[in-house]
């Protein structure tokens, strides 16, 4: 089974690289990559860069040039009330919420919404997870958006999941997204806003946990 792991934000990537000190870091058009053996699984890790554009372009490149049987995205997200820091979200649906259509009254949200086919996961989840919807935008989450996102079923928000899911769906490619809640956001604001060092420390811990848990998820792969 050919496996790719994509990591978006730089802080997330900087949390992954030290876990593989012997890795031969190479370049590809969107950033760095390296090959590693994670337990019995050979993987290629790719840094895609943050935001929807970089992640979408990088995933299309990876699918075209490396043709993985399964791509996994590991990362962080901001959570709403109902989840808590450290909770892992197994993403079942994504949508983009920063599209603003001023010329037409039609709701265009569905165009970039994606359902992820997880039917190839055999058996119960190997670790506690919260299955649900993640909303994505090229922005940290604005507090005044939360009530709307919760109303449509989102449990968390990030910058990249929706673009990765959309590209995977267009290519009929298997994608597993595991995002852990790094910080909480409410109508009063975000707990790590204006505190990047706290986010970096949390991201480092989260990425170590997600990488350590990844082999158990890969053993469930029935492709």
Residue frames relative to the residue before (quaternion, step in Angstrom):
aa qw qx qy qz dx dy dz
X 1.0000 0.0000 0.0000 0.0000 0.00 0.00 0.00
X 0.2779 -0.7648 0.5645 0.1386 3.57 -0.78 1.06
X 0.0757 -0.8437 0.5300 -0.0401 3.56 -0.57 1.22
X 0.0737 -0.7681 0.6350 0.0371 3.53 -1.12 0.81
X 0.1337 -0.7579 0.6335 0.0801 3.56 -1.07 0.79
X 0.1144 -0.8050 0.5805 0.0437 3.57 -0.66 1.08
X 0.1139 -0.7691 0.6289 0.0069 3.52 -0.99 1.03
X 0.3087 -0.8138 0.4693 0.1491 3.57 -0.65 1.07
X 0.7940 0.3333 -0.1941 0.4699 3.60 0.24 -1.23
X 0.5919 -0.5921 0.4162 0.3549 3.56 -1.11 0.68
X 0.6447 0.5185 -0.3353 0.4507 3.60 0.93 -0.80
X 0.6289 0.5151 -0.3301 0.4798 3.58 1.09 -0.68
X 0.6555 0.5115 -0.3023 0.4662 3.57 0.94 -0.91
X 0.6668 0.4912 -0.3007 0.4729 3.58 0.97 -0.82
X 0.6279 0.5128 -0.3379 0.4780 3.57 1.23 -0.29
X 0.6704 0.4998 -0.2900 0.4654 3.58 1.20 -0.49
X 0.6504 0.5773 -0.3399 0.3580 3.59 0.77 -0.96
X 0.6759 0.4910 -0.3351 0.4357 3.67 0.82 -0.75
X 0.5716 0.5906 -0.3859 0.4189 3.60 1.20 -0.31
X 0.7504 0.2739 -0.1525 0.5819 3.59 1.28 -0.35
X 0.0639 -0.8681 0.4906 0.0404 3.61 0.62 1.11
X 0.6864 0.4775 -0.2912 0.4649 3.61 1.14 -0.48
X 0.4444 0.7287 -0.4392 0.2803 3.59 1.26 -0.11
X 0.3627 -0.6937 0.5849 0.2123 3.52 -1.17 0.75
X 0.2066 -0.8085 0.5429 0.0942 3.57 -0.16 1.31
X 0.0417 -0.7951 0.6047 -0.0212 3.54 -0.78 1.09
X 0.4413 -0.6764 0.5214 0.2754 3.54 -1.32 0.21
X 0.0000 -0.7263 0.6850 0.0561 3.51 -1.32 0.48
X 0.7578 -0.4430 0.1864 0.4412 3.65 -1.11 0.35
X 0.7564 0.3899 -0.2233 0.4753 3.62 1.07 -0.53
X 0.7992 -0.2147 0.1378 0.5443 3.58 1.18 0.01
X 0.7328 -0.3886 0.3130 0.4626 3.56 -1.04 -0.83
X 0.0228 -0.7685 0.6387 0.0308 3.52 -1.31 0.40
X 0.0436 0.7795 -0.6247 -0.0185 3.54 -1.27 0.31
X 0.3902 -0.6892 0.5607 0.2417 3.53 -1.29 0.47
X 0.0200 0.7985 -0.5995 0.0512 3.55 -1.06 0.76
X 0.3231 -0.6878 0.6081 0.2298 3.51 -1.31 0.42
X 0.0808 -0.7943 0.6022 -0.0047 3.54 -0.53 1.23
X 0.7550 -0.1604 0.0195 0.6355 3.53 -0.04 1.39
X 0.8038 -0.2441 0.1669 0.5162 3.61 -0.65 -0.99
X 0.6264 0.5823 -0.3148 0.4117 3.60 1.27 -0.04
X 0.2469 -0.7406 0.6033 0.1631 3.60 -0.75 0.99
X 0.0042 -0.8027 0.5947 -0.0453 3.57 -0.78 1.07
X 0.2337 -0.6934 0.6462 0.2168 3.48 -1.36 0.30
X 0.2212 -0.7682 0.5919 0.1031 3.54 -0.77 1.12
X 0.0825 -0.7904 0.6069 0.0130 3.56 -0.96 0.94
X 0.2472 -0.7077 0.6370 0.1798 3.54 -1.08 0.78
X 0.2289 -0.8176 0.5169 0.1095 3.59 -0.56 1.14
X 0.4691 -0.6156 0.4927 0.3978 3.57 1.07 -0.70
X 0.5341 -0.6658 0.4290 0.2956 3.54 -1.18 0.62
X 0.7270 0.4399 -0.3247 0.4153 3.53 -1.25 0.53
X 0.6750 -0.5419 0.3414 0.3663 3.52 -1.29 0.48
X 0.6703 0.5250 -0.3216 0.4142 3.60 0.87 -0.89
X 0.6927 0.4702 -0.2841 0.4673 3.58 0.78 -1.01
X 0.6838 0.4956 -0.3002 0.4436 3.58 0.87 -0.89
X 0.6507 0.5054 -0.3207 0.4673 3.58 0.96 -0.80
X 0.6758 0.4906 -0.2993 0.4615 3.58 0.86 -0.92
X 0.6628 0.5075 -0.3094 0.4554 3.57 0.92 -0.87
X 0.6650 0.4961 -0.3272 0.4523 3.60 0.88 -0.83
X 0.6353 0.5116 -0.3493 0.4611 3.60 0.96 -0.73
X 0.6241 0.5270 -0.3325 0.4714 3.59 1.03 -0.77
X 0.6666 0.5061 -0.3043 0.4548 3.59 0.88 -0.95
X 0.6700 0.4931 -0.3054 0.4634 3.60 0.89 -0.86
X 0.6753 0.5005 -0.2937 0.4552 3.58 1.00 -0.81
X 0.8022 0.3539 -0.1506 0.4568 3.57 0.80 -1.04
X 0.7799 0.3170 -0.1688 0.5126 3.59 1.11 -0.58
X 0.1838 -0.8509 0.4797 0.1100 3.58 1.29 -0.32
X 0.0821 0.8207 -0.5604 0.0756 3.61 0.64 1.04
X 0.4923 -0.6255 0.5142 0.3193 3.54 -1.23 0.53
X 0.7853 0.0323 -0.0003 0.6183 3.55 1.18 -0.61
X 0.1323 -0.7561 0.6365 0.0759 3.53 -1.05 0.87
X 0.1415 -0.7789 0.6085 0.0551 3.54 -0.98 0.92
X 0.1384 -0.7590 0.6296 0.0916 3.55 -0.99 0.86
X 0.0815 -0.7801 0.6202 0.0082 3.55 -0.76 1.12
X 0.2808 0.7842 -0.5207 0.1871 3.58 -0.88 0.80
X 0.5765 -0.5733 0.4699 0.3436 3.50 -1.39 -0.27
X 0.0403 -0.7772 0.6247 0.0647 3.53 -1.33 0.14
X 0.4360 -0.6525 0.5438 0.2973 3.53 -1.32 0.28
X 0.2452 -0.8167 0.5118 0.1046 3.56 -0.76 1.04
X 0.3662 -0.6916 0.5783 0.2305 3.53 -1.31 0.48
X 0.6927 -0.4104 0.3607 0.4707 3.56 -1.30 0.07
X 0.6465 0.4647 -0.3759 0.4741 3.55 -0.85 1.01
X 0.7170 0.2044 -0.1848 0.6403 3.54 1.33 -0.34
X 0.2413 -0.7643 0.5759 0.1613 3.56 -1.27 0.11
X 0.6729 -0.4892 0.3443 0.4352 3.60 -1.18 0.41
X 0.7645 0.3247 -0.2780 0.4825 3.52 -0.97 0.97
X 0.5163 0.6265 -0.4340 0.3906 3.61 1.16 -0.34
X 0.2840 -0.7467 0.5791 0.1627 3.57 -1.00 0.87
X 0.2225 -0.7663 0.5944 0.0995 3.53 -0.84 1.08
X 0.1812 -0.7269 0.6546 0.1013 3.54 -0.83 1.07
X 0.2856 -0.8289 0.4596 0.1415 3.54 -0.17 1.32
X 0.1601 -0.7939 0.5843 0.0515 3.53 -0.80 1.11
X 0.7932 0.0453 -0.0060 0.6073 3.58 1.15 -0.61
X 0.1051 -0.7789 0.6153 0.0601 3.54 -1.18 0.63
X 0.0190 0.7663 -0.6411 -0.0391 3.52 -1.31 0.34
X 0.3889 -0.6850 0.5691 0.2358 3.53 -1.31 0.46
X 0.1499 -0.8470 0.5075 0.0519 3.58 -0.67 1.05
X 0.6447 0.5313 -0.3457 0.4272 3.61 1.18 0.09
X 0.4210 0.6567 -0.5045 0.3703 3.59 1.12 0.59
X 0.0813 -0.7983 0.5967 0.0092 3.58 -0.76 1.06
X 0.0938 -0.8005 0.5919 0.0016 3.58 -0.49 1.24
X 0.1194 -0.8329 0.5399 0.0214 3.58 -0.48 1.24
X 0.6873 0.5036 -0.2821 0.4410 3.62 1.20 -0.34
X 0.7711 0.2384 -0.1092 0.5802 3.57 1.24 -0.35
X 0.4138 -0.7272 0.4948 0.2349 3.56 -0.94 0.82
X 0.4708 0.6879 -0.4420 0.3313 3.60 1.25 -0.13
X 0.4311 -0.6670 0.5435 0.2719 3.56 -1.15 0.70
X 0.1683 -0.8265 0.5337 0.0615 3.59 -0.48 1.21
X 0.3476 0.7769 -0.4753 0.2228 3.59 1.26 0.07
X 0.6658 0.5454 -0.3130 0.4017 3.57 0.90 -0.92
X 0.5667 0.6269 -0.4010 0.3537 3.62 1.07 -0.59
X 0.7826 0.2832 -0.1553 0.5322 3.59 0.95 -0.82
X 0.4573 0.6533 -0.4725 0.3752 3.59 1.21 0.33
X 0.0657 -0.8019 0.5938 0.0067 3.57 -1.05 0.76
X 0.2328 -0.7050 0.6495 0.1639 3.50 -1.21 0.72
X 0.2830 -0.7595 0.5607 0.1697 3.58 -0.91 0.88
X 0.3616 -0.7155 0.5605 0.2078 3.55 -0.86 1.01
X 0.0166 -0.8113 0.5834 -0.0343 3.56 -0.51 1.21
X 0.3277 0.7841 -0.4724 0.2336 3.57 1.24 0.38
X 0.6138 0.5581 -0.3435 0.4401 3.58 1.23 -0.33
X 0.5397 0.5835 -0.4203 0.4376 3.61 1.26 -0.05
X 0.1931 -0.8162 0.5396 0.0729 3.56 -0.46 1.23
X 0.8171 0.2239 -0.1747 0.5017 3.57 -0.69 1.06
X 0.6835 -0.4735 0.3530 0.4289 3.57 -1.30 0.05
X 0.6374 -0.5182 0.3978 0.4087 3.55 -1.22 0.46
X 0.4497 -0.7295 0.4433 0.2628 3.63 -0.79 0.95
X 0.7657 0.1810 -0.1186 0.6057 3.58 1.25 -0.32
X 0.6256 -0.5256 0.3936 0.4213 3.61 -1.16 0.38
X 0.0670 0.7885 -0.6062 0.0798 3.55 -0.84 1.01
X 0.2875 -0.6857 0.6301 0.2239 3.50 -1.38 0.24
X 0.2269 -0.7682 0.5836 0.1330 3.59 -0.50 1.15
X 0.3234 0.7747 -0.4998 0.2131 3.56 -0.87 0.82
X 0.6477 -0.5145 0.4333 0.3577 3.48 -1.47 -0.23
X 0.1029 -0.7554 0.6447 0.0567 3.53 -1.03 0.92
X 0.2372 -0.7557 0.5981 0.1225 3.55 -1.00 0.92
X 0.1656 -0.8088 0.5617 0.0544 3.57 -0.98 0.87
X 0.0806 0.7605 -0.6425 0.0492 3.53 -1.25 0.62
X 0.4753 -0.6234 0.5222 0.3359 3.55 -1.24 0.35
X 0.6172 0.4735 -0.3557 0.5180 3.51 0.65 1.21
X 0.4803 -0.5588 0.5624 0.3752 3.51 -1.22 0.42
X 0.6135 -0.6074 0.3722 0.3407 3.53 -1.12 0.72
X 0.2990 -0.7411 0.5771 0.1683 3.56 -0.80 1.06
X 0.5426 -0.6639 0.3972 0.3271 3.60 -0.73 0.99
X 0.6814 0.5043 -0.3152 0.4266 3.61 0.97 -0.72
X 0.5916 0.5604 -0.3698 0.4463 3.60 1.28 -0.02
X 0.5311 0.6991 -0.3934 0.2729 3.57 1.16 -0.55
X 0.6586 0.5221 -0.3375 0.4241 3.60 0.81 -0.91
X 0.6514 0.5042 -0.3154 0.4711 3.59 1.01 -0.79
X 0.6803 0.4932 -0.3012 0.4508 3.59 0.86 -0.92
X 0.6425 0.5012 -0.3276 0.4782 3.58 1.00 -0.74
X 0.6369 0.5479 -0.3286 0.4315 3.58 1.02 -0.76
X 0.7280 0.3850 -0.2453 0.5115 3.59 1.09 -0.58
X 0.6900 -0.5568 0.2481 0.3902 3.55 1.25 0.40
X 0.4667 0.6811 -0.4582 0.3292 3.62 1.21 0.03
X 0.2464 -0.7638 0.5796 0.1413 3.56 -1.10 0.76
X 0.7919 0.0514 -0.0003 0.6085 3.58 1.26 -0.35
X 0.2208 -0.7647 0.5903 0.1343 3.55 -1.31 0.20
X 0.0080 0.7760 -0.6307 0.0035 3.55 -1.24 0.57
X 0.6259 -0.5618 0.4036 0.3602 3.55 -1.32 -0.25
X 0.8383 0.3234 -0.0935 0.4289 3.60 0.97 -0.71
X 0.5325 0.6865 -0.4202 0.2620 3.63 0.99 -0.68
X 0.6822 0.5108 -0.3084 0.4227 3.58 0.85 -0.91
X 0.6636 0.4850 -0.3225 0.4694 3.60 0.97 -0.73
X 0.6281 0.5205 -0.3366 0.4703 3.60 1.03 -0.71
X 0.6683 0.5008 -0.3023 0.4595 3.58 0.92 -0.89
X 0.6480 0.5271 -0.3225 0.4452 3.58 0.99 -0.81
X 0.6648 0.4867 -0.3030 0.4790 3.59 0.93 -0.88
X 0.6414 0.5171 -0.3303 0.4605 3.59 0.94 -0.81
X 0.6557 0.5100 -0.3188 0.4564 3.59 0.94 -0.85
X 0.6523 0.5184 -0.3182 0.4524 3.60 0.94 -0.82
X 0.7315 0.3996 -0.2186 0.5074 3.58 1.15 -0.63
X 0.3767 -0.7305 0.4772 0.3111 3.60 1.31 0.02
X 0.3930 0.7274 -0.4554 0.3303 3.55 1.05 0.87
X 0.4822 -0.6541 0.5018 0.2964 3.56 -1.11 0.73
X 0.0283 0.7906 -0.6083 0.0634 3.55 -0.91 1.00
X 0.0981 -0.7572 0.6447 0.0377 3.53 -0.99 0.97
X 0.0745 -0.7941 0.6030 0.0149 3.58 -0.72 1.09
X 0.0000 0.7685 -0.6382 0.0455 3.54 -0.79 1.14
X 0.0348 0.8034 -0.5883 0.0855 3.56 -0.49 1.23
X 0.1940 -0.7839 0.5806 0.1041 3.58 -0.79 1.00
X 0.5109 -0.6588 0.4670 0.2949 3.55 -1.04 0.86
X 0.1941 -0.8019 0.5600 0.0755 3.56 -0.58 1.20
X 0.8034 -0.0022 0.0557 0.5928 3.58 1.12 -0.65
X 0.3964 -0.7058 0.5415 0.2271 3.52 -1.24 0.53
X 0.1194 -0.7707 0.6234 0.0560 3.53 -1.14 0.77
X 0.0184 -0.7929 0.6085 -0.0243 3.56 -0.92 0.93
X 0.7249 -0.4026 0.3147 0.4619 3.55 -1.30 -0.07
X 0.6560 0.5081 -0.3104 0.4638 3.59 1.22 -0.38
X 0.7039 -0.4230 0.2656 0.5050 3.60 1.25 -0.20
X 0.5430 -0.6146 0.4693 0.3273 3.53 -1.37 -0.12
X 0.5182 -0.6973 0.4005 0.2913 3.57 -0.88 0.92
X 0.7560 0.3137 -0.2275 0.5276 3.63 1.14 -0.34
X 0.3719 0.7120 -0.5161 0.2973 3.60 1.20 0.23
X 0.8149 0.1193 -0.1717 0.5406 3.56 -0.87 1.06
X 0.6808 0.3943 -0.2956 0.5418 3.56 1.19 0.57
X 0.0591 -0.8616 0.5040 0.0137 3.56 0.68 1.15
X 0.6220 0.5556 -0.3607 0.4176 3.61 1.01 -0.68
X 0.6227 0.5215 -0.3451 0.4704 3.60 1.03 -0.69
X 0.6411 0.5142 -0.3298 0.4646 3.57 0.97 -0.83
X 0.6513 0.5264 -0.3282 0.4370 3.60 0.87 -0.89
X 0.6607 0.5021 -0.3125 0.4623 3.58 0.93 -0.85
X 0.6595 0.4947 -0.3079 0.4749 3.58 0.97 -0.83
X 0.6417 0.5292 -0.3247 0.4502 3.58 0.98 -0.83
X 0.6210 0.5514 -0.3362 0.4442 3.58 1.00 -0.79
X 0.6766 0.4812 -0.2868 0.4779 3.59 0.92 -0.91
X 0.6557 0.5231 -0.3085 0.4486 3.56 0.94 -0.90
X 0.6866 0.4881 -0.3070 0.4429 3.58 0.80 -0.93
X 0.6114 0.5365 -0.3508 0.4640 3.60 1.02 -0.70
X 0.6654 0.5028 -0.3002 0.4629 3.58 0.92 -0.90
X 0.6842 0.4914 -0.2966 0.4500 3.59 0.84 -0.94
X 0.6428 0.5029 -0.3269 0.4765 3.60 0.99 -0.76
X 0.6561 0.5098 -0.3157 0.4582 3.59 0.95 -0.83
X 0.6991 0.4618 -0.2693 0.4748 3.59 1.04 -0.69
X 0.5134 0.7062 -0.3994 0.2795 3.59 1.16 -0.55
X 0.6348 0.5365 -0.3772 0.4085 3.69 0.79 -0.72
X 0.6309 0.5314 -0.3444 0.4483 3.60 1.00 -0.72
X 0.6413 0.4971 -0.3241 0.4864 3.59 1.04 -0.68
X 0.6648 0.5078 -0.3154 0.4479 3.59 0.93 -0.84
X 0.6129 0.5430 -0.3581 0.4486 3.61 1.08 -0.57
X 0.6406 0.5197 -0.3206 0.4655 3.57 1.22 -0.41
X 0.5078 0.6876 -0.4117 0.3161 3.59 1.24 -0.33
X 0.0197 -0.7714 0.6348 -0.0409 3.52 -0.77 1.11
X 0.0786 0.8446 -0.5159 0.1196 3.54 0.25 1.34
